[in-house]
Amino acid sequence: MNVTGTERTSGGRSVASTDGKTRLSGTRLIIARIVWLALVLPAVGLFIAGLPAYYSLVQKACTDVVNCNIAGALTAKGLQELSAFGLSTSTYAALLTIFFMLIVAIWSGVGFLVFWRRSDEWFALLTAFFLVMFNTTYPGFVTSALQLTFPALTALTTLLSVLALASLALFLMLFPNGRLVPRWMWPFLVILLIGTISTAIPPTSRLGSDNVPGWIPVLSNILAYGAIFFSQVYRYRRVSSPVERQQTKWVIFGILIVTIGTFLLTAIFNFFFPWYSSQPNIPSTVFLGLLNYPVLLLSLPITIGIAILRSRLYDIDVVINRALVYGTLTLSLGLVYFGLIFGSQFLFQGMFHQNNAVAIVISTLVIAALFQPLRRRIQAIIDRRFFRRKYDAARTLAAFSATLRSEVDLSQLHEHLLAVVEETMQPAHVSLWLHPTGHEKKSSVQ
C-alpha cells in the first residue's frame, strides 16, 4: 500500500510521508531505468563471462596475495588435501562455481523483482541496484578471477565494484525512506562511503588496506557504523511512520541474523577447529567459511526484499517473537543439557561402569520433560517484556472470557465488549448494534 500526505502514529503525532518525494515519473523515470539497466546488465554479463575463468583459476595452486584472495583458492598443500574429501580439483572447482551461481541468482533475483515492482521509487531503485551488484562484483569473487585472466577489464570491474559498494553504504544510511536523518549526518556518510569503497582497492595498491596504518580503518569503521546505528535509532523513534518502522524491523532482523550467526559460527569453528583462522586456503577452512559468508548472508536479500516490497510487513513481530522464544529456549536447554551431563558423570562416577551413557540418558529425559514448561515460561516472559501490548491484550481477553461465562445481563455484556475492543485494538471508533426485540439498538465509543 502506498501512503501519501500524512500518517498518524499510535502516539497521536503526525508523520509526513515521503513516498511522494521519492517517486519518479515521466522522463526522470525512463532515464533512471535506462541508467540502472546500463550498469546492471554489464555487471551480470561480466559475472557470467567470469565463470569459466573462476572455474579454471581455483584448480590451480595460489602463490601470491592476489591469487590467494580469490574465494575458494587453495595452496598446493590445500589441493593435495582435496583427496581426503573424495574430491578431484575439477569437481571442487565445479561445486564452487555452481555454489556462487546460486548465491548470485538469489541476490539478483530479489533485486530484479524489486526493480520490476518498485522501479518508480528512487530508493527502491537504489536498493535493487545494491542487491544485484553486491555479490556480482564483490572483490575476490568471480569477476575478480575474470580480471586476473584479462587485465584489460580491471578498470571496468573495479568501477562496477566501487559503485556496488557505494550503493551499499547509501542503503545503510538512507534506509528506509531515502532521506538522510538527521541532515547533519553527511560527514559520516562520506566516511562510510570512503571506508566501504576502499575494500574494492587491490591489496597490492599503495592505497590498499595492507599499506594503510591499522588505526585508520578501525577509527573510520567505528565512526561510520556508529553513525548508522545512531541514525537508524533516531529515525525509528522520531521520524519513521508505522510502515517504515516495520520495514526497519525486517532489515534489522536480517542484519542481526548475519551478525550473531557470524560471531557464533566463528567462535565455534575456532574452538573446535583451531586452524580455522590461521590457514585460510585449505579445503576445510573454505567449506566452513562458506557457511559464514555468503550462505549466512542470504538472510539480507530476503528481509530487504520483504521490507522494500512491503509484503507481509507486520509478520515481522511474529517472526521476532518466535526467534526470541526458540533462541532463548535452545540456549537454555543446551546449558541445562551439558550441565546435567557433567553433573551426572560426577555423581555416578564409580557407581556405573558406563557412566557417560547413563548421564546422556538422564539428561535427555530431563530435557524432554522441561521443554514445554520452559517454552511457556520463556514465552510469557518475552511477551511481558518485549510485546507488552500483545501481553496486555491477551490478559484483557482472558478476563473478558471469564466474564462472558458468568454475565447474564445483555446490557452489561455489550458494555464489557465495547470496553474490551477499545482497550485491546484501540480503534478510532467502535460501534455495536443489538437486536434484542426486533428493533435496532446502537452503542458506540469514540
LINBEL-V631821 format. One record per residue. N is the residue number from 1. RES is the residue in three letters. SS is DSSP state (~ for helix, > for strand, _ for the rest). Layout:
n: [N N]
res: [RES RES]
ss: [SS SS]
//
This chain:
n: [1 2 3 4 5 6 7 8 9 10 11 12 13 14 15 16 17 18 19 20 21 22 23 24 25 26 27 28 29 30 31 32 33 34 35 36 37 38 39 40 41 42 43 44 45 46 47 48 49 50 51 52 53 54 55 56 57 58 59 60 61 62 63 64 65 66 67 68 69 70 71 72 73 74 75 76 77 78 79 80 81 82 83 84 85 86 87 88 89 90 91 92 93 94 95 96 97 98 99 100 101 102 103 104 105 106 107 108 109 110 111 112 113 114 115 116 117 118 119 120 121 122 123 124 125 126 127 128 129 130 131 132 133 134 135 136 137 138 139 140 141 142 143 144 145 146 147 148 149 150 151 152 153 154 155 156 157 158 159 160 161 162 163 164 165 166 167 168 169 170 171 172 173 174 175 176 177 178 179 180 181 182 183 184 185 186 187 188 189 190 191 192 193 194 195 196 197 198 199 200 201 202 203 204 205 206 207 208 209 210 211 212 213 214 215 216 217 218 219 220 221 222 223 224 225 226 227 228 229 230 231 232 233 234 235 236 237 238 239 240 241 242 243 244 245 246 247 248 249 250 251 252 253 254 255 256 257 258 259 260 261 262 263 264 265 266 267 268 269 270 271 272 273 274 275 276 277 278 279 280 281 282 283 284 285 286 287 288 289 290 291 292 293 294 295 296 297 298 299 300 301 302 303 304 305 306 307 308 309 310 311 312 313 314 315 316 317 318 319 320 321 322 323 324 325 326 327 328 329 330 331 332 333 334 335 336 337 338 339 340 341 342 343 344 345 346 347 348 349 350 351 352 353 354 355 356 357 358 359 360 361 362 363 364 365 366 367 368 369 370 371 372 373 374 375 376 377 378 379 380 381 382 383 384 385 386 387 388 389 390 391 392 393 394 395 396 397 398 399 400 401 402 403 404 405 406 407 408 409 410 411 412 413 414 415 416 417 418 419 420 421 422 423 424 425 426 427 428 429 430 431 432 433 434 435 436 437 438 439 440 441 442 443 444 445 446]
res: [MET ASN VAL THR GLY THR GLU ARG THR SER GLY GLY ARG SER VAL ALA SER THR ASP GLY LYS THR ARG LEU SER GLY THR ARG LEU ILE ILE ALA ARG ILE VAL TRP LEU ALA LEU VAL LEU PRO ALA VAL GLY LEU PHE ILE ALA GLY LEU PRO ALA TYR TYR SER LEU VAL GLN LYS ALA CYS THR ASP VAL VAL ASN CYS ASN ILE ALA GLY ALA LEU THR ALA LYS GLY LEU GLN GLU LEU SER ALA PHE GLY LEU SER THR SER THR TYR ALA ALA LEU LEU THR ILE PHE PHE MET LEU ILE VAL ALA ILE TRP SER GLY VAL GLY PHE LEU VAL PHE TRP ARG ARG SER ASP GLU TRP PHE ALA LEU LEU THR ALA PHE PHE LEU VAL MET PHE ASN THR THR TYR PRO GLY PHE VAL THR SER ALA LEU GLN LEU THR PHE PRO ALA LEU THR ALA LEU THR THR LEU LEU SER VAL LEU ALA LEU ALA SER LEU ALA LEU PHE LEU MET LEU PHE PRO ASN GLY ARG LEU VAL PRO ARG TRP MET TRP PRO PHE LEU VAL ILE LEU LEU ILE GLY THR ILE SER THR ALA ILE PRO PRO THR SER ARG LEU GLY SER ASP ASN VAL PRO GLY TRP ILE PRO VAL LEU SER ASN ILE LEU ALA TYR GLY ALA ILE PHE PHE SER GLN VAL TYR ARG TYR ARG ARG VAL SER SER PRO VAL GLU ARG GLN GLN THR LYS TRP VAL ILE PHE GLY ILE LEU ILE VAL THR ILE GLY THR PHE LEU LEU THR ALA ILE PHE ASN PHE PHE PHE PRO TRP TYR SER SER GLN PRO ASN ILE PRO SER THR VAL PHE LEU GLY LEU LEU ASN TYR PRO VAL LEU LEU LEU SER LEU PRO ILE THR ILE GLY ILE ALA ILE LEU ARG SER ARG LEU TYR ASP ILE ASP VAL VAL ILE ASN ARG ALA LEU VAL TYR GLY THR LEU THR LEU SER LEU GLY LEU VAL TYR PHE GLY LEU ILE PHE GLY SER GLN PHE LEU PHE GLN GLY MET PHE HIS GLN ASN ASN ALA VAL ALA ILE VAL ILE SER THR LEU VAL ILE ALA ALA LEU PHE GLN PRO LEU ARG ARG ARG ILE GLN ALA ILE ILE ASP ARG ARG PHE PHE ARG ARG LYS TYR ASP ALA ALA ARG THR LEU ALA ALA PHE SER ALA THR LEU ARG SER GLU VAL ASP LEU SER GLN LEU HIS GLU HIS LEU LEU ALA VAL VAL GLU GLU THR MET GLN PRO ALA HIS VAL SER LEU TRP LEU HIS PRO THR GLY HIS GLU LYS LYS SER SER VAL GLN]
ss: [_ _ _ _ _ > > > _ _ _ _ _ > > > _ _ ~ ~ ~ ~ > _ _ ~ ~ ~ ~ ~ ~ ~ ~ ~ ~ ~ ~ ~ ~ ~ ~ ~ ~ ~ ~ ~ ~ ~ ~ ~ ~ ~ ~ ~ ~ ~ ~ _ _ _ > _ _ _ ~ ~ ~ ~ _ _ _ _ _ > _ ~ ~ ~ ~ ~ ~ ~ ~ ~ ~ _ _ _ ~ ~ ~ ~ ~ ~ ~ ~ ~ ~ ~ ~ ~ ~ ~ ~ ~ ~ ~ ~ ~ ~ ~ ~ ~ ~ ~ ~ ~ ~ _ _ > ~ ~ ~ ~ ~ ~ ~ ~ ~ ~ ~ ~ ~ ~ ~ _ _ _ _ _ ~ ~ ~ ~ ~ ~ ~ ~ _ ~ ~ ~ ~ ~ ~ ~ ~ ~ ~ ~ ~ ~ ~ ~ ~ ~ ~ ~ ~ ~ ~ ~ ~ _ _ _ _ _ _ _ _ ~ ~ ~ ~ ~ ~ ~ ~ ~ ~ ~ ~ ~ ~ ~ ~ ~ ~ _ _ _ _ _ _ _ _ ~ ~ ~ _ _ ~ ~ ~ ~ ~ ~ ~ ~ ~ ~ ~ ~ ~ ~ ~ ~ ~ ~ ~ ~ ~ ~ ~ ~ ~ ~ _ _ ~ ~ ~ ~ ~ ~ ~ ~ ~ ~ ~ ~ ~ ~ ~ ~ ~ ~ ~ ~ ~ ~ ~ ~ ~ ~ ~ ~ ~ ~ ~ _ _ _ _ _ _ _ _ _ _ ~ ~ ~ ~ ~ ~ ~ ~ ~ ~ ~ ~ ~ _ _ ~ ~ ~ ~ ~ ~ ~ ~ ~ ~ ~ ~ _ _ _ ~ ~ ~ ~ ~ ~ ~ ~ ~ ~ ~ ~ ~ ~ ~ ~ ~ ~ ~ ~ ~ ~ ~ ~ ~ ~ ~ ~ ~ ~ ~ ~ ~ ~ ~ ~ > _ _ > _ _ ~ ~ ~ ~ ~ ~ ~ ~ ~ ~ ~ ~ ~ ~ ~ ~ ~ ~ ~ ~ ~ ~ ~ ~ ~ ~ ~ ~ ~ ~ ~ ~ _ ~ ~ ~ ~ ~ ~ ~ ~ ~ ~ ~ ~ ~ ~ ~ ~ ~ ~ ~ _ _ _ ~ ~ ~ ~ ~ ~ ~ ~ ~ ~ ~ ~ ~ ~ ~ ~ _ _ _ _ > > > > > _ _ _ _ _ _ > > > > > _]
//
